[in-house]
């Protein structure tokens, strides 16, 4: 391992490794409609990357959220699993990227706002189950992104690596904000649909199109060369 190389890589999943952002937006919109809350998928889409605890307050009045928030979230979760999960596909280059990273000596972690069973299924869909060293989920974080809890949980599972020895790869400004709050540098990918300017403003130090682009540019990336 090169002295400059960042050993611990913490990946977001939805929108970063898997093409699932539109599907999550559709599921949330449909779930809200079921409870008489009219929110277009396009409006929800800008909030994907947050967990339900941070997303729902944007659209559900506080009083109703206290009364029905848990019920809405359970309905949404079941709906996604039943109607949308089978449509999720990995972005190009995901297994090849993880294979290359493992071969180079990196430790690979996943940090998702999803439920434990969703994270398990996602690893299968992405074709990376045998390549992942650590996977955290919503059970390990009191608050979801843009709070830093999930990345702090991943750092704990990685043994609290020293500064400069861990980095986040994510697609949303919420990933970037959470990473910065956790004291971590962050690389952005555009495949989740968020604008490049928004990712830069949120703190991304480098931006790639998708996992394949990161694989193609690995040798000159911060993953390989470190962060100045």
ChimeraX attribute file (.defattr): number of C-alpha atoms within 10 A of each C-alpha:
attribute: neighborCount
match mode: 1-to-1
recipient: residues
	/A:1	10
	/A:2	11
	/A:3	9
	/A:4	15
	/A:5	20
	/A:6	22
	/A:7	23
	/A:8	23
	/A:9	20
	/A:10	26
	/A:11	24
	/A:12	22
	/A:13	25
	/A:14	26
	/A:15	25
	/A:16	27
	/A:17	28
	/A:18	22
	/A:19	21
	/A:20	22
	/A:21	22
	/A:22	20
	/A:23	18
	/A:24	24
	/A:25	22
	/A:26	20
	/A:27	24
	/A:28	28
	/A:29	21
	/A:30	21
	/A:31	23
	/A:32	21
	/A:33	13
	/A:34	13
	/A:35	12
	/A:36	9
	/A:37	13
	/A:38	13
	/A:39	18
	/A:40	15
	/A:41	17
	/A:42	12
	/A:43	12
	/A:44	21
	/A:45	20
	/A:46	16
	/A:47	19
	/A:48	23
	/A:49	29
	/A:50	22
	/A:51	20
	/A:52	24
	/A:53	17
	/A:54	16
	/A:55	18
	/A:56	20
	/A:57	14
	/A:58	11
	/A:59	14
	/A:60	16
	/A:61	11
	/A:62	13
	/A:63	9
	/A:64	10
	/A:65	16
	/A:66	11
	/A:67	10
	/A:68	13
	/A:69	19
	/A:70	13
	/A:71	12
	/A:72	18
	/A:73	18
	/A:74	13
	/A:75	18
	/A:76	21
	/A:77	19
	/A:78	14
	/A:79	16
	/A:80	21
	/A:81	12
	/A:82	10
	/A:83	11
	/A:84	16
	/A:85	19
	/A:86	10
	/A:87	9
	/A:88	18
	/A:89	14
	/A:90	22
	/A:91	19
	/A:92	16
	/A:93	18
	/A:94	21
	/A:95	19
	/A:96	15
	/A:97	19
	/A:98	21
	/A:99	16
	/A:100	14
	/A:101	20
	/A:102	16
	/A:103	9
	/A:104	14
	/A:105	14
	/A:106	21
	/A:107	19
	/A:108	20
	/A:109	23
	/A:110	22
	/A:111	28
	/A:112	29
	/A:113	26
	/A:114	22
	/A:115	15
	/A:116	16
	/A:117	9
	/A:118	17
	/A:119	21
	/A:120	14
	/A:121	13
	/A:122	22
	/A:123	20
	/A:124	13
	/A:125	17
	/A:126	20
	/A:127	15
	/A:128	16
	/A:129	15
	/A:130	10
	/A:131	16
	/A:132	15
	/A:133	15
	/A:134	15
	/A:135	20
	/A:136	24
	/A:137	21
	/A:138	20
	/A:139	13
	/A:140	19
	/A:141	20
	/A:142	11
	/A:143	18
	/A:144	27
	/A:145	27
	/A:146	21
	/A:147	22
	/A:148	23
	/A:149	22
	/A:150	29
	/A:151	32
	/A:152	22
	/A:153	19
	/A:154	25
	/A:155	23
	/A:156	11
	/A:157	15
	/A:158	18
	/A:159	9
	/A:160	13
	/A:161	13
	/A:162	9
	/A:163	11
	/A:164	17
	/A:165	18
	/A:166	25
	/A:167	24
	/A:168	25
	/A:169	28
	/A:170	30
	/A:171	32
	/A:172	32
	/A:173	27
	/A:174	21
	/A:175	33
	/A:176	30
	/A:177	22
	/A:178	24
	/A:179	30
	/A:180	20
	/A:181	16
	/A:182	16
	/A:183	16
	/A:184	22
	/A:185	22
	/A:186	30
	/A:187	25
	/A:188	29
	/A:189	27
	/A:190	19
	/A:191	22
	/A:192	26
	/A:193	17
	/A:194	17
	/A:195	14
	/A:196	20
	/A:197	11
	/A:198	13
	/A:199	26
	/A:200	17
	/A:201	12
	/A:202	20
	/A:203	20
	/A:204	27
	/A:205	15
	/A:206	16
	/A:207	21
	/A:208	20
	/A:209	16
	/A:210	22
	/A:211	25
	/A:212	17
	/A:213	15
	/A:214	21
	/A:215	18
	/A:216	13
	/A:217	14
	/A:218	16
	/A:219	11
	/A:220	11
	/A:221	18
	/A:222	20
	/A:223	25
	/A:224	20
	/A:225	15
	/A:226	18
	/A:227	15
	/A:228	6
